Amino acid sequence: RRLGFESYPAFQKALIAEVDERMNSPLSMFDKVNRSVSTDRFGQYLEGCADLLRRAGELNPASEYDRIVEALADSDYRVSVLGGRYSRYLAGYLNQHLSVLRANTRMIDPIGKEEPHILEGFGRRDLLVVFDYRRYQADVIRTAELVRKRGARVCLFTDPWRSPVARMADATLLAPVESPSPFDSTLVGMAQLEAVVAGLTAALGAAAETRMAALERLATDLQADRDGSSDD
């Protein structure tokens, strides 16, 4: 009753429903979403996307966002970015931006038992950014656990039901993922990482501008070398 339930069966029912939501797969959602008939599926989907973004604003205190930006702006940290099967493209997109804005960033795969040398390289001056959404990926969770034990900081992008990585994360951003489709939406996750990139760009200021200018010059030099080789 102190938890807000009339009885133990009511608590049990709510718990089972929550577990079902955490473990939803495209197959388990297929019949449910396809029974929802709409004459304007496109408009319905866009309205749903707008609602997801609104809910994300309500779910996340600004302090969590600020902590992630602050950690990424610390040049003393080496940043590693990790995603799962479906969230890997989000991890890659973030890493592409990070590599433009600051040095010492990389994207990694989950660490296997045959790769102790990768784990050995992690320490207190490392920051691991993890993307892990429901039907959470065991090897991603295990990698975060191993890296955390070696003293690294962890930042997490996940859903409202929270990946187990949330237990060890220094900062977490939650993204609603439900959509009128059997497949979860990554819209909010993408918007969140773009917001982080915008915040990081502002936080780094002149340092980011100097690095971007240097990379532009290098790209120009490489192109000139290629053009010269072609002429030869």
VMD Tcl script that draws the C-alpha trace (Angstrom):
set ca {
  {0.00 0.00 0.00}
  {2.86 2.40 0.76}
  {4.00 1.82 -2.84}
  {0.54 2.74 -4.09}
  {-0.94 -0.74 -4.76}
  {-4.24 -2.09 -3.45}
  {-2.89 -5.62 -3.02}
  {0.01 -7.92 -3.76}
  {-1.68 -9.27 -6.95}
  {-2.01 -5.68 -8.20}
  {1.69 -5.12 -7.54}
  {2.53 -8.41 -9.28}
  {0.41 -7.48 -12.31}
  {2.13 -4.09 -12.63}
  {5.54 -5.71 -12.32}
  {4.76 -8.28 -15.03}
  {3.52 -5.48 -17.32}
  {6.73 -3.53 -16.75}
  {8.88 -6.56 -17.55}
  {6.86 -7.14 -20.73}
  {7.46 -3.54 -21.80}
  {11.20 -3.82 -21.13}
  {11.45 -6.97 -23.23}
  {9.18 -5.99 -26.14}
  {10.50 -7.08 -29.53}
  {9.31 -6.17 -33.06}
  {7.69 -9.60 -33.32}
  {5.80 -9.29 -30.02}
  {4.52 -5.86 -31.09}
  {3.60 -6.83 -34.65}
  {-0.08 -7.74 -34.21}
  {-0.77 -4.96 -31.71}
  {0.45 -2.09 -33.88}
  {-1.00 -3.46 -37.09}
  {-4.48 -3.69 -35.53}
  {-4.30 0.08 -35.07}
  {-5.90 1.28 -38.31}
  {-5.44 4.89 -39.37}
  {-6.39 6.68 -42.57}
  {-3.31 8.88 -42.16}
  {-0.44 6.69 -41.02}
  {2.16 9.28 -42.06}
  {0.54 12.07 -40.08}
  {-0.08 9.74 -37.15}
  {3.58 8.75 -37.10}
  {4.80 12.36 -37.17}
  {2.45 13.29 -34.34}
  {3.83 10.37 -32.36}
  {7.37 11.59 -32.97}
  {6.49 15.05 -31.66}
  {5.01 13.43 -28.55}
  {8.18 11.39 -27.98}
  {10.30 14.54 -28.05}
  {7.96 16.30 -25.63}
  {8.08 13.37 -23.21}
  {11.86 13.24 -23.41}
  {11.98 16.81 -22.16}
  {9.84 15.84 -19.18}
  {11.85 12.69 -18.42}
  {15.33 14.19 -18.28}
  {16.60 16.80 -15.84}
  {18.98 19.28 -17.44}
  {21.66 18.25 -14.93}
  {22.07 14.85 -16.64}
  {22.62 16.52 -20.00}
  {25.07 18.98 -18.45}
  {27.09 16.18 -16.86}
  {27.49 14.38 -20.18}
  {28.57 17.56 -21.98}
  {31.01 18.42 -19.17}
  {32.57 14.95 -19.26}
  {32.99 15.01 -23.04}
  {34.54 18.49 -22.89}
  {37.30 17.31 -20.50}
  {40.32 16.80 -22.75}
  {42.02 14.70 -20.06}
  {39.60 11.86 -20.85}
  {39.93 9.44 -23.73}
  {36.40 8.86 -25.05}
  {35.21 5.46 -26.25}
  {31.72 5.07 -27.75}
  {29.83 1.76 -27.69}
  {26.47 0.69 -29.15}
  {24.46 -2.48 -29.71}
  {23.12 -4.08 -32.87}
  {20.49 -1.40 -33.54}
  {22.04 1.49 -31.61}
  {25.49 1.12 -33.15}
  {24.69 3.68 -35.84}
  {23.88 6.24 -33.10}
  {27.21 5.50 -31.46}
  {28.99 5.92 -34.79}
  {27.21 9.19 -35.52}
  {28.25 10.60 -32.16}
  {31.82 9.42 -32.60}
  {32.05 11.09 -36.02}
  {31.16 14.43 -34.45}
  {33.41 13.93 -31.44}
  {36.41 13.24 -33.66}
  {35.88 16.63 -35.33}
  {35.49 18.53 -32.07}
  {38.18 16.95 -29.87}
  {41.12 14.57 -29.93}
  {41.41 11.10 -28.43}
  {38.04 9.58 -29.33}
  {37.17 6.20 -30.81}
  {34.34 3.76 -31.36}
  {34.69 0.28 -29.91}
  {32.90 -3.06 -30.17}
  {31.84 -5.08 -27.12}
  {34.98 -6.55 -25.54}
  {35.25 -10.33 -25.90}
  {37.10 -12.74 -23.62}
  {39.80 -13.08 -26.27}
  {40.55 -9.33 -26.11}
  {42.04 -8.67 -22.64}
  {44.48 -6.18 -24.18}
  {41.58 -3.85 -25.03}
  {40.22 -4.02 -21.49}
  {43.68 -3.55 -19.98}
  {43.97 -0.19 -21.71}
  {41.03 1.30 -19.78}
  {41.58 3.29 -16.59}
  {40.57 6.34 -14.59}
  {41.20 8.74 -17.46}
  {38.70 6.99 -19.72}
  {35.09 7.85 -20.48}
  {32.77 5.26 -22.03}
  {29.59 6.47 -23.74}
  {27.06 3.64 -24.12}
  {23.90 3.36 -26.24}
  {21.70 0.50 -25.00}
  {17.93 0.30 -25.50}
  {15.34 -2.31 -24.51}
  {16.06 -5.93 -25.24}
  {19.36 -4.82 -23.80}
  {22.48 -6.41 -25.23}
  {24.37 -8.65 -22.81}
  {27.85 -8.08 -24.25}
  {27.36 -4.30 -24.21}
  {26.31 -4.45 -20.54}
  {29.24 -6.72 -19.69}
  {31.70 -4.38 -21.42}
  {30.39 -1.41 -19.43}
  {30.72 -3.41 -16.20}
  {34.31 -4.43 -16.95}
  {35.35 -0.92 -17.96}
  {33.68 0.59 -14.89}
  {35.57 -1.79 -12.62}
  {38.79 -0.40 -14.03}
  {37.82 3.09 -12.88}
  {36.45 4.58 -16.11}
  {33.45 6.91 -16.11}
  {30.30 5.82 -17.93}
  {27.59 7.90 -19.63}
  {24.47 6.20 -20.96}
  {21.76 6.78 -23.58}
  {18.83 4.40 -22.92}
  {15.03 4.12 -22.66}
  {12.69 4.87 -19.71}
  {12.94 1.27 -18.46}
  {16.72 1.74 -18.20}
  {19.43 -0.60 -19.37}
  {21.25 -2.36 -16.50}
  {24.17 -0.08 -17.40}
  {22.22 2.69 -15.60}
  {23.26 1.17 -12.26}
  {26.88 2.16 -12.92}
  {26.42 5.28 -15.08}
  {27.58 8.71 -13.97}
  {24.92 10.34 -16.16}
  {21.96 8.94 -18.11}
  {19.65 10.33 -20.78}
  {16.30 8.55 -21.21}
  {14.59 8.33 -24.61}
  {10.97 7.22 -25.10}
  {11.01 4.65 -27.90}
  {7.39 3.58 -28.51}
  {6.06 4.12 -32.02}
  {3.06 3.11 -34.19}
  {5.32 0.46 -35.71}
  {6.66 -2.91 -34.50}
  {10.09 -1.26 -34.31}
  {11.20 1.10 -31.56}
  {11.95 4.67 -32.56}
  {15.50 6.04 -32.32}
  {14.30 9.58 -33.03}
  {14.77 10.85 -29.47}
  {18.17 9.17 -29.11}
  {19.33 10.95 -32.26}
  {17.94 14.29 -31.06}
  {19.62 13.85 -27.70}
  {23.04 13.12 -29.14}
  {22.71 16.09 -31.50}
  {21.87 18.26 -28.48}
  {24.97 16.91 -26.73}
  {27.10 17.74 -29.80}
  {25.68 21.28 -29.84}
  {26.39 21.70 -26.13}
  {29.89 20.30 -26.50}
  {30.65 22.64 -29.41}
  {29.63 25.61 -27.27}
  {31.58 24.33 -24.26}
  {34.80 23.84 -26.24}
  {34.45 27.17 -28.00}
  {37.70 28.37 -29.56}
  {39.43 25.03 -28.99}
  {36.85 23.28 -31.19}
  {37.10 25.99 -33.84}
  {40.91 25.69 -33.92}
  {40.72 21.92 -34.28}
  {38.11 22.11 -37.04}
  {40.23 24.62 -38.95}
  {43.30 22.37 -38.63}
  {41.34 19.36 -39.90}
  {40.07 21.42 -42.84}
  {43.65 22.34 -43.77}
  {44.74 18.71 -43.55}
  {41.82 17.64 -45.74}
  {42.77 20.27 -48.31}
  {46.40 19.12 -48.28}
  {45.37 15.48 -48.73}
  {43.12 16.38 -51.65}
  {45.97 18.36 -53.26}
  {48.28 15.36 -52.85}
  {45.71 13.07 -54.48}
  {45.19 15.48 -57.35}
  {48.95 15.74 -57.86}
  {49.31 11.97 -57.91}
  {46.53 11.70 -60.48}
  {48.27 14.20 -62.75}
  {51.50 12.21 -62.54}
}
mol new
graphics top color blue
foreach p $ca { graphics top sphere $p radius 0.5 }
foreach p [lrange $ca 0 end-1] q [lrange $ca 1 end] { graphics top cylinder $p $q radius 0.2 }
display resetview
